[in-house]
Amino acid sequence: MPGTFNLELTPGQNVALDVTVSSDELDMSRMEDGTLVDGIFVGKLEIIHSGDTHTMEFTGTKLPPGEDYTQDLTIDNRVISKLATVAKSTAARCNLTILSPEIQYCEVVLTFAPVWKAGVAWPPPEHIEDQKAKYFMRVHPGGALEHFESEMVSTALYYEAV
């Protein structure tokens, strides 16, 4: 099956790769279960030359059929990386210190709003529900927190909400 890749290497420098996609065992236009593969795809084409090894690999996704796409559909990786940075979720990183004048046993329950969930925490808490985490510990004068489950002593509880 013939194939053509039209690539823009740098602005104004274009190259076309005419290839033959073939296989002795499979019809390359069909998947193993017989499903026909056709359409417009967008993704990443990786061409590697390493010594005598030459490979070409495409990773991408099929665009929905019926949409009106132009032949000049191009995606600039710099724009995509900026969009990924903007879409990156934020995390609130917190620490909780408990000061007590004498030794106290306490249960600390962290409750998060529905838009947040518990992320990384140290020492590891017991997860009660999606938005709740619980610690059972002994607090010492001076701020030392003795966490029974992990058998460790810390000066604070560290957790993040994502």
C-alpha positions as CSV (number, residue, x, y, z in Angstrom):
1,M,0.0,0.0,0.0
2,P,1.6,3.3,-1.0
3,G,1.9,6.1,1.5
4,T,3.1,9.7,1.5
5,F,4.3,11.8,4.5
6,N,4.5,15.6,3.8
7,L,6.7,17.1,6.5
8,E,7.8,20.6,7.2
9,L,11.3,20.2,8.7
10,T,11.7,23.9,9.4
11,P,9.5,26.9,8.3
12,G,9.8,27.0,4.5
13,Q,11.7,23.7,4.2
14,N,9.4,20.9,3.2
15,V,10.0,17.3,2.3
16,A,7.8,14.5,1.1
17,L,8.5,10.8,2.0
18,D,6.9,8.4,-0.4
19,V,6.8,5.0,1.2
20,T,5.4,1.6,0.6
21,V,3.7,0.1,3.6
22,S,3.7,-3.7,3.2
23,S,3.5,-6.9,5.2
24,D,3.6,-10.6,4.1
25,E,1.0,-11.5,6.7
26,L,-1.4,-8.7,7.0
27,D,-3.4,-6.2,4.8
28,M,-1.9,-3.0,6.2
29,S,-5.2,-1.2,5.8
30,R,-6.9,-3.5,8.2
31,M,-6.4,-4.4,11.9
32,E,-6.0,-8.1,12.9
33,D,-9.8,-8.4,13.6
34,G,-10.6,-7.2,10.0
35,T,-11.6,-3.6,10.9
36,L,-10.8,-1.2,8.1
37,V,-8.3,1.5,9.0
38,D,-8.8,4.8,7.2
39,G,-9.3,8.5,7.9
40,I,-7.2,11.5,9.0
41,F,-4.8,11.1,11.8
42,V,-2.8,13.6,13.8
43,G,0.1,12.7,16.0
44,K,3.9,12.3,16.2
45,L,6.1,10.8,13.5
46,E,9.5,9.7,14.8
47,I,12.2,9.0,12.3
48,I,15.4,7.5,13.8
49,H,18.7,6.8,12.1
50,S,21.2,5.1,14.4
51,G,24.1,3.4,12.6
52,D,22.6,0.8,10.3
53,T,19.2,0.9,12.0
54,H,16.6,3.1,10.4
55,T,13.1,3.2,11.9
56,M,10.0,5.3,11.4
57,E,7.2,5.2,14.0
58,F,3.9,7.1,14.1
59,T,1.9,7.6,17.3
60,G,-1.3,9.5,17.0
61,T,-5.1,9.6,17.1
62,K,-7.8,9.5,14.4
63,L,-9.7,12.7,14.0
64,P,-13.5,12.3,14.1
65,P,-15.1,11.6,10.7
66,G,-17.4,14.1,9.1
67,E,-15.5,17.1,10.3
68,D,-14.1,19.6,7.8
69,Y,-10.3,19.5,8.2
70,T,-7.9,21.3,5.8
71,Q,-5.0,19.6,4.2
72,D,-2.7,22.2,5.8
73,L,-3.6,21.0,9.3
74,T,-0.4,21.6,11.3
75,I,0.3,21.6,15.0
76,D,3.1,23.5,16.5
77,N,4.7,21.6,19.4
78,R,5.6,24.9,21.1
79,V,1.9,25.8,21.2
80,I,1.0,22.3,22.5
81,S,3.6,22.5,25.3
82,K,2.3,25.9,26.4
83,L,-1.3,24.5,26.4
84,A,-0.1,21.6,28.5
85,T,1.5,24.0,31.0
86,V,-1.7,26.1,31.3
87,A,-3.9,23.0,31.7
88,K,-1.7,21.6,34.4
89,S,-3.6,21.2,37.6
90,T,-2.4,23.1,40.7
91,A,-1.6,21.5,44.0
92,A,-1.8,23.0,47.5
93,R,1.2,21.8,49.6
94,C,0.5,22.1,53.3
95,N,2.1,21.2,56.6
96,L,0.4,21.0,59.9
97,T,2.3,21.5,63.2
98,I,0.6,20.7,66.5
99,L,1.9,22.2,69.7
100,S,0.8,20.8,73.1
101,P,1.9,21.7,76.6
102,E,1.8,18.0,77.6
103,I,1.6,14.6,76.0
104,Q,-1.8,14.2,74.2
105,Y,-3.4,11.5,72.1
106,C,-5.2,13.0,69.1
107,E,-7.0,12.1,66.0
108,V,-6.5,14.5,63.1
109,V,-9.0,14.3,60.2
110,L,-8.2,16.2,57.0
111,T,-11.3,17.0,55.0
112,F,-11.0,18.3,51.4
113,A,-13.6,20.3,49.4
114,P,-15.2,18.3,46.5
115,V,-12.9,19.9,43.9
116,W,-9.8,18.6,45.8
117,K,-8.6,15.2,46.7
118,A,-5.7,14.0,48.9
119,G,-2.4,13.7,47.2
120,V,1.0,12.8,48.6
121,A,1.1,12.8,52.4
122,W,3.8,12.1,55.0
123,P,3.5,10.2,57.2
124,P,1.0,8.2,55.2
125,P,-2.6,8.8,56.6
126,E,-5.5,6.3,56.7
127,H,-7.9,7.2,53.9
128,I,-11.5,7.2,55.1
129,E,-13.3,8.5,51.9
130,D,-12.3,10.3,48.7
131,Q,-12.1,13.7,50.4
132,K,-11.0,12.5,53.9
133,A,-7.8,11.3,55.5
134,K,-7.1,10.5,59.1
135,Y,-4.1,10.3,61.5
136,F,-4.0,8.9,65.0
137,M,-1.0,10.1,66.9
138,R,0.6,11.2,70.2
139,V,1.7,14.8,70.4
140,H,4.7,15.6,72.7
141,P,5.6,18.9,74.2
142,G,7.8,20.8,71.8
143,G,5.9,19.7,68.7
144,A,7.0,16.1,68.1
145,L,4.3,14.0,66.5
146,E,4.4,10.3,67.0
147,H,2.5,8.5,64.3
148,F,1.5,5.0,65.4
149,E,0.8,3.3,62.1
150,S,4.2,4.2,60.5
151,E,6.1,4.2,63.9
152,M,7.8,7.4,63.1
153,V,8.2,10.8,64.8
154,S,7.9,14.0,62.9
155,T,7.6,17.7,63.6
156,A,4.7,18.2,61.2
157,L,2.2,16.4,58.9
158,Y,2.9,17.1,55.3
159,Y,0.2,16.7,52.6
160,E,-0.9,18.1,49.3
161,A,-4.3,18.6,47.9
162,V,-4.7,18.1,44.1
